């Protein structure tokens, strides 16, 4: 029997502690990858990363989970897999952005975006950040206000 991605999630969570879900890009919206299975464990939240191919995105998410161990993951600066990043809470649209995580968790959950710098090390809120990178990284943060 061939199982769909949705049917494989429980087995992946049991084996690895979480599953990563890749959402392909659509017109006007970059692709992204998010976790399912962390909200009710040590990290206490689900994670997402925008604009990366699925394999490197999954590796970055795995690096964040490994670095956290059983500790709760919060907002702020971090180094994941040798890359300086910032984690920001996405308080709006969690259920829409991380649909499969929302289906699995019976309570409200936190969703943190791993925000990446551009090729020069500038984060999207810096005036020196490359425009396309800024738009990609802030696409879901627009609801949070003050970042555009």
N, C-alpha and C positions, 0 to 999 in steps of 0.2 A: 504494500500500500504506500502510495506517495502522499506525504503530509505537506500541507501548506506551511508557510512561515508562521502564521498565527498558531497553528497546532504544535509547532516545535518549541514555542516559547517556554512552556513549563519544563521541558527536558533540558533546555539550555540553562535555565535558571538553576535547576537542580545540579547540573554538572559544573557550571562556571560561577554561579552566584548571581548572575544577571544575563540578560540578552541585550544585544544592540539591534536597533531597528533603523534601517536606512530609508529615507524618503527622497525620491528623485526630484531634481529641480523641475519647476514648472515656469511658464512665462511669468516674469515679474517676481519670482520667488526662488532663491537658491535651494539646492538640496541640503539636507541635514541628517544627522544621525543622533539617536537618543537611546537611553537605557530604559530597561524595564526590569523591575525586581529589586531595586536598591532602596526604594522609599520606606519599606518596612524592615530594613536591616540597618547595620551600623552607620552607613553614610547618611541615612535619613532623608534622602532626596533622590530624584532622578537627574541625570546629566544630559546635556545636549551640546553638540558642536555643529556649526554651520559652514557650508562651502568647501568641505573636504570630500575627497573620494571615500567611499565606504570603508575600505581596508585601513587607510591611515586614521580615519575618524574612529574606527573601532579600537585601534591600538592606543589612541590618545585617551579614549574613555577607559580602557583597561588600565592604562597607566595611572589615571586619576583614582580609580578604585583600589588599585594596588597600593598607591601612596597613602590613601586614607586608612586602609586596613579596617578595623572595627570602629574607627573614630567618625564622628559626624563631619560632613563636609559643609563648609559655610562659604559666604561671599568673601572676596578679597583676592589678593595676588597669590600666585602659586607657581611652582615650577613642576611641570609634568613632562616626563620623558625628555628632560633637558630643555624644554621650551617654556619661556616665561609667558604666563597667561593670566587672565583675570576671570574670576567666577562671579557672575551676576545673577541675582534672583529674577525669575520671570513670573511675577505674581499674577499676570493676566494671561488668559488664553491657554493655560496649562493643559486643560482637557482637550482642546483643539489641536495643540502642537504635539502633545505626547498621548495620543488617543489610546494606544494599547496599554500604556502605563495607567491611564485613568480608568480603563476597564478593569484592571487587575487590583487596584487599591480602593478599598471601600471608604476611605477617609480623604480629606483634602491632603495633597502632597506638595512638596516644594520641587520646583524644576529650576536647576541652575544651568545657565549657558556658560560654556567655556569660551571666552572671547579671546581670539587670537590677534597678535599684532600683524601688521603688514610686513612686507619683505624688508623694510628698513627698521622694524622694531617699534613702529608707532601704532598705538591703539586707536580705534575708531573715533574716540572723542577728542583726539589731538588734531589741531588744524593741519598738521603736516601729514596726516594719514592719506594714503592714496584713495581717491574718491570711490572707485568700484569696491574696494575692500570695505570701506566705511559702510556703504549701502548694504552689502552682503551681511556683515556682522551685526548690524543694527536692525535688520528687518523685523525681528520679533520684539526687540527692545523698544520700539516706537511707542508702545502703550505705556511704558514706564515713565515717559516724560523727561525732559531735560537733557537727553543724550544726543538729540539731533541738532 
